[in-house]
Amino acid sequence: MLYKVTVKSDLNSNGVRLEKGMSVEVAFHQKATLSSLLSDGKGQELVINAFKTKYGVDVKKAGAFTSRYLDLETIN
């Protein structure tokens, strides 16, 4: 399944700046919620790598691995 993970609000933490609207698409092997995607080791890796590749930022280091800062949308 394909998911879009989007930053919901600005965050500047641990030397990492995230801006509202930053988003990445990740393909995950099963139907997921944000919490299940981010708690799964492979899901975490997918999201971290997608943000690093596209924006050069580490969302985990920023402390943004929560529903407070991230939103999940199912694309298909």
Secondary structure, DSSP 4 states (H G I P E B T S, - for coil): -EEEEEE-S-EEETTEEE-TT-EEEEE-SS---HHHHHHSHHHHHHHHHHHHHHHS--TTTTT--STTTEEEEE--
